[in-house]
């Protein structure tokens, strides 16, 4: 009996009237856990019953504790007929299972009914007594902490980042079971809610076990999703990054997690982690081992270079897997094997078979994967590998060698994190993504979810090989998603290929000291931009220049990534949200034909989305995208593509070229005029955007730079060539209308439309900025005023004019209008930035498009903003000039024995602070109005991992909730808008109530993962499913902290206050 | 392309004060949008009409959902569905229960029966409903001091609560306020009088144990008022009273002669009003009587307000010097309130 769960039902309030005659209710409560049920007494005739029950005690396995939710049902007692249910509360008791989180769950919970919504509240107290279990073969994983946050949680320090964990469980969907025909909608909904709750509990437990196996103690960047596959079942899957975290005890130690690596290593033994010898011995005397590292360097470097070539030559070797994978080239859609599994991975269309000439004509981006059907979204690339680097080449090679060996032992060297401890990310290669179209079939045996596992394994394998081709051994910012329509399912995975510093990875054994030195050698501010692949064996023809920051290494001219902007990156000006939107009509078809049609369309869509992104990026005068997320949604008769990312100007990358418009018939005078008019408009827009986003990179003349640049920037600018285009292409005279990705050729109305659509994106009104990353580059003086919101829009397309253009326009207008509405609604918060803007598109029916947006608006202090806008430029100038000095200093430091890590890391720490709004003490909240406490404590919600102006002192556990709401009186509830508005408000309320009951006052990393809305206006019915998750936390205002810090431990004070408020 | 569904839900519920006012004033979404357009908001923000339409709809939907809670303001404080900062909650409630003076003046004293409810709808749906719900609940369920009650249960500001108390008090005692003679009086005048009467003439005023009886006039007190009749019935007393007042006011009053001439009439009027209050019907006519018996005569003689004040002060005070008169306390309780009321009522 490893655990005892204790529950007390205190009281209810605002109950609905269940007895029409007396206008009152005779309520009682059933408390159920597993198969055990307790009941309270009936409290007669009251809408505010006071049960004040005894403690109900459940003695259960910890396995059950993890899987099962506590189920509380409020009923109305009826002497003669069956008792009527008022509603239910499901409480996930997982947060009580690990020591550092909540100790008690106590508070008012909304009583929820899937038909009527929230009906009153109930006050419940829940406690768990856990007994120590020494059984090695236990099935539970109590004690493993889960975080939705995709960075190292603020009050922890990453000791080791172990890597990727994934799991999925499948079951039949109760909605599609035969019994559903005879049970009430309520019973069916509740069965579904309960099942999903159980499945996510089980999933979490299983992932926890994997983490324990890896000797980790936490999962960061935990992302759990549901696939409602309809007839074929229900899949709950999750991915995350296993870590060993160490709690930072004193609030003063909040500064960047890894000031001194050696210290960190020494501390490992203190961790619970029971494997003693991974790190402790070697690293503790780092410097003595230095010499050792040099001698083998030669051989290492040779090895590594060979492995490099290996990678870059992948097209030839193409060591493609084995196993059950079937490739289907778009050009040859015949299902050679008759299998139902259509496999198609794509990116920008580089299939040679499809467009034979493309390598010269089309996208610069694709090239290499010509030999096989897959292809990479290689938007960019990173830094010179060993050969490109001047000094430290051998080190780097060595470093790579080691990391590789460390990572290669892993099946999938993936990380779901999007932000990293300083020094973790060495180089970034570019975005890698893979998609695959599958036909769903019934899951026959829920205990063996092999098919789904195999599907994902294939995709991951592909991602891994794409990363290799980019000279990277790991993928960061990794995520997976699906889009399902009828029996067709598109599985997608994407991430950013990267080279990581092995210091944080577990398997490093020898290299402790070496890494330290290596780390110091790496230019930290621009290092991640440097290409990771070999310059001479590039995976694709890219346009490289020397880094504009350090002048030492090669950088690509455009960089696309799925991660957040590294905190130490130097950015010029501000960033902005960039979206590419695209629709493609598709014939209605069944099964395999349908899957084939979709497979054929995908590469075109990817290509166009990419082109659009690139064009818009240029139009903004920027050169890098962060947080890129491309969503492809499949519907009955169309495919939708929506890509969102945050564009920035990285100081390390070259100035982007403009956009050149070319006409096809150069002799036509009026046409020419028209073209030049357009060209002027585009140029004006670029100029305007540069001003708007304050992009004024320091003009450094080539002479000052002094280093040879293979492609004179001047020329490339003149030619307006896309940086990514190969050298050959740039040499060509573009005025003759040679196709280049960034020469827009207007040869028909379609192209005209494209150009127009480029120009229709209106910038946000003044005072507004938007981005889809955690932080807005260029703004770092947030105030504490935040407003998280969800906005949903559904439009019905008139079926008459369903052409691709009309669709595109409709979709574009939908998104633009939605944004405009948001700006209008939030105008009182100006100056303000919409952060973490997350768009989700779905196609619930033939002619319906649904767009859901969740984001947070944060006000910032304008005055400070004005001051700071200038600093990046100055800083970068400064940096450029001091860089050489710094580099010179390293050798000295290396010689001076025990000091090496100290002089540099503190400096780094400071820059981190400056660049990140998360940094401590960075902004003082003078204006922060204390949240006046009403009877209901305020709970903040934000999709970000931090709360501006506040410090997170405690993580209370993961919130993962799934709700279904159904109505048979749609009109009476205010139509679809009224229905959904009320439901979303209720979901927020339930999330807040759970957080408050845990003793928390905020949810961070909040995400609405699913919002599936179905309506049948003719029957006056609608149904909606919502899945949300986030991390419950306790935060303390920084202003408060300063006041109280000397007097008492604020954490306790704050949390007890919150609890007090909630329970009263 | 038509918008099927369009919603915005914030973790903190957004309240637009301007839209709230339009909603309270009973404008339809279309009208509200038109009014907002006219306010120049489009130019200020660069928004489009479609955006404004969507925004207005959204706010209206929110208010509609909030209305259920506004009917029982304490619920608004405890509910979990809408996270609204306290200051905003207060604003919502205050505005919701704020009323149009002209309207309330109309309703005042009418029994809110089925028939009038219909009339109310005609006058102003919104205010009608709020008034109804407020009155019903106060009358049916509440115990304790009227003003405190309203304040606690409806979380209204002090002033607004007092106004409501006045309305309830008037409605409960069915004071006649609709007569033509009384049309010149504003709601504020009545509310002022009501407050004085609640403070001094009700049961709750004398006995804190009985403070749930705030709404009814102290019956015993009304009975006792008959005793005052001696002031006018006993001719000696009346003469003495008159001479005391005249002596004190001689030279201080611009309208001395008129006062002297009218003294007996005025005094008779005031005392008779008191004596008659035992009957419900006469209670109802209190204001009519006061205006007829005192305000109008004085006004016809063009008494300035300051003179009225001097007179009433002296009139009440002099009674203390009447040795034969034994109901000093009773007189003070009556006259103290009446003096305040009369002064308030005395205007054009």
Interface residues (C-beta under 8 A of the other chain):
Chain A: X13 X14 X108 X110 X118 X121 X765 X787 X788 X789 X790 X791 X792 X793 X794 X795 X796 X797 X798 X810 X813 X814 X817 X820 X821 X822 X823 X824 X825 X827 X848 X850 X931 X932 X934 X935 X936 X938 X939 X940 X941 X974 X976 X977 X978 X980 X981 X982 X984 X985 X986 X988 X989 X992 X993 X1013
Chain B: X1 X2 X3 X4 X5 X6 X7 X8 X9 X10 X11 X12 X13 X14 X45 X46 X47 X48 X50 X51 X52 X54 X55 X57 X58 X61 X62 X64 X65 X75 X77 X78 X79 X80 X81 X82 X83 X85 X86 X87 X89
